[in-house]
């Protein structure tokens, strides 16, 4: 992965997702909120995560994507 590429959070296993997010977002419960938005609500945009502060959503969007896997 080059420095310009962003990691797709949907590519991570649940444990990897928690570990990756916990390193970036504080307080730690934010990682659980983000995982719930992804896996319970199926969002494909950080802007849809309305209970996450805007600055956190912006920081996530700079580093990550939310792209659903392709069906093969």
Backbone torsions as a table, in degrees:
resi	resn	phi	psi	omega
1	UNK	NA	129.3	177.3
2	UNK	-83.4	169.9	-177.5
3	UNK	-66.3	-19.9	-179.6
4	UNK	-86.9	-15.3	-179.2
5	UNK	-83.0	142.6	177.0
6	UNK	-106.2	144.1	179.5
7	UNK	-77.0	132.1	176.4
8	UNK	-82.5	117.2	-177.4
9	UNK	-65.2	-26.1	177.6
10	UNK	-70.3	-12.5	177.3
11	UNK	-81.4	-10.3	-175.7
12	UNK	-93.2	142.2	172.3
13	UNK	-69.1	158.0	-177.0
14	UNK	-51.2	-43.5	179.4
15	UNK	-65.5	-39.5	177.5
16	UNK	-66.4	-40.5	179.2
17	UNK	-60.1	-49.9	179.8
18	UNK	-58.1	-47.1	-178.1
19	UNK	-63.4	-42.9	-179.5
20	UNK	-64.8	-45.8	-177.8
21	UNK	-70.4	-37.2	-178.4
22	UNK	-63.7	-29.2	177.3
23	UNK	-70.8	-22.1	-171.1
24	UNK	-108.6	-41.7	-174.5
25	UNK	-104.1	144.5	174.0
26	UNK	-133.3	149.7	-7.6
27	UNK	-67.1	165.0	-174.3
28	UNK	-56.7	-27.2	-179.7
29	UNK	-64.4	-17.7	178.2
30	UNK	-61.8	-35.4	179.3
31	UNK	-60.8	-40.9	178.6
32	UNK	-66.2	-40.6	178.6
33	UNK	-61.2	-43.8	-179.2
34	UNK	-64.2	-43.6	178.4
35	UNK	-61.0	-39.1	177.8
36	UNK	-64.7	-41.9	176.6
37	UNK	-59.7	-40.3	-177.9
38	UNK	-71.8	-51.2	-168.2
39	UNK	-93.5	-21.3	176.4
40	UNK	-98.2	-35.1	-176.3
41	UNK	-106.3	-13.2	175.1
42	UNK	63.9	39.5	-178.3
43	UNK	-73.3	153.0	175.5
44	UNK	-123.0	20.6	-179.9
45	UNK	-149.8	136.3	176.4
46	UNK	-67.1	-27.6	179.2
47	UNK	-63.4	-24.0	179.4
48	UNK	-72.7	-15.7	-176.7
49	UNK	-83.4	77.8	-169.0
50	UNK	-70.0	-16.8	177.8
51	UNK	-95.0	7.0	175.2
52	UNK	-101.9	131.6	-179.7
53	UNK	-55.9	144.6	-177.0
54	UNK	-55.6	-41.0	-179.0
55	UNK	-66.0	-34.2	177.0
56	UNK	-68.7	-43.4	178.5
57	UNK	-61.2	-40.3	178.8
58	UNK	-65.2	-42.6	179.1
59	UNK	-64.0	-40.1	177.5
60	UNK	-63.9	-42.9	-178.6
61	UNK	-64.5	-28.1	177.6
62	UNK	-71.7	-29.7	-174.6
63	UNK	-104.9	-23.7	-171.0
64	UNK	-134.4	165.3	170.9
65	UNK	-124.6	168.0	175.0
66	UNK	-129.2	78.7	-178.0
67	UNK	-111.0	124.9	178.7
68	UNK	-65.0	144.4	178.4
69	UNK	-63.8	150.1	177.0
70	UNK	-81.8	140.6	175.8
71	UNK	-85.2	127.0	-176.8
72	UNK	-107.8	NA	NA
